[in-house]
Amino acid sequence: MFINSIVAGGTVIVGGSVQHSILFPNVQVEEGAQVRDAILFNNVVVGRGSRVERCIIDKDVTIPPGEQIGVDRDRDAQRFTCSEKGVIVVPKGYRFL
């Protein structure tokens, strides 16, 4: 599903859904992944079955399969910067453990 979003060249959406988002060049959204109300910068990979909501993901980040960002604010606050209005910012080159 692709609704009300902007996608740059080189972006690949493979069976995932993108809603109300902006995807910069060379973004990959894998099977079953959900991206909603997000901005994904260059070279971001959203792994299979991941869920990304109300996020800004900076360049060169690979989100592992099944990861959730923007769903559990307390968990996100331990790892990322969170705005007062609930927007999560994942820094450039972040590596998940």
C-alpha positions in Angstrom: 0.0 0.0 0.0 1.3 3.4 -0.9 -0.7 6.4 0.3 0.0 10.2 0.2 3.8 9.9 0.1 6.8 11.2 -1.8 9.4 8.8 -3.0 12.8 9.7 -4.6 14.6 7.8 -7.4 16.3 4.5 -6.4 13.7 3.7 -3.7 12.4 0.1 -3.6 9.2 -0.9 -1.8 9.0 -4.7 -1.7 5.6 -5.7 -0.4 5.6 -3.1 2.5 3.3 -0.2 3.1 4.2 3.5 3.1 1.7 6.1 4.3 2.1 9.9 4.7 5.9 9.7 4.4 8.8 11.1 2.5 11.5 8.6 1.3 14.8 10.0 0.0 17.0 8.2 -2.6 18.0 4.6 -2.2 15.5 3.7 0.6 14.4 0.1 0.7 11.2 -1.0 2.4 11.1 -4.8 2.7 8.3 -7.3 2.8 5.7 -6.7 5.5 7.3 -3.5 6.7 5.1 -0.5 7.7 6.3 3.1 7.3 3.8 5.8 8.5 4.2 9.5 9.1 8.0 9.3 8.6 10.9 10.9 6.8 13.6 8.4 5.7 16.8 9.9 4.5 19.3 8.4 2.0 20.3 4.7 2.2 17.8 3.6 4.9 16.7 0.0 4.9 13.5 -0.9 6.7 13.8 -4.6 7.4 11.1 -7.3 6.9 8.1 -6.9 9.2 9.5 -3.7 10.9 7.2 -0.9 11.9 8.3 2.7 11.8 5.9 5.5 12.9 6.3 9.2 13.5 10.1 9.0 12.9 12.9 10.8 11.2 15.5 8.3 10.2 18.8 9.9 9.2 21.2 8.5 6.5 22.8 5.1 6.4 20.6 3.3 8.9 19.5 -0.3 8.6 16.5 -1.2 10.7 16.5 -4.9 11.5 13.6 -7.3 10.7 10.8 -7.0 13.2 12.1 -3.8 14.9 9.5 -1.2 16.1 10.3 2.5 16.3 7.6 5.0 17.3 5.4 2.4 18.9 6.8 2.3 22.5 7.8 5.8 23.6 9.6 4.7 26.7 11.8 2.2 24.8 12.5 4.7 22.1 13.5 7.4 24.7 16.2 5.1 26.0 17.7 4.7 22.5 16.9 7.9 20.5 16.0 11.5 20.7 12.2 12.0 21.2 10.5 15.4 20.7 7.8 16.6 23.1 5.2 15.8 20.5 6.4 12.2 20.1 8.6 12.4 17.0 11.5 9.9 17.2 14.9 10.9 15.6 17.3 8.1 14.7 20.8 9.5 14.1 23.0 9.0 11.0 24.6 5.6 10.8 22.9 4.2 13.9 23.6 0.5 14.5 21.1 -1.6 16.2 22.4 -4.2 18.8 
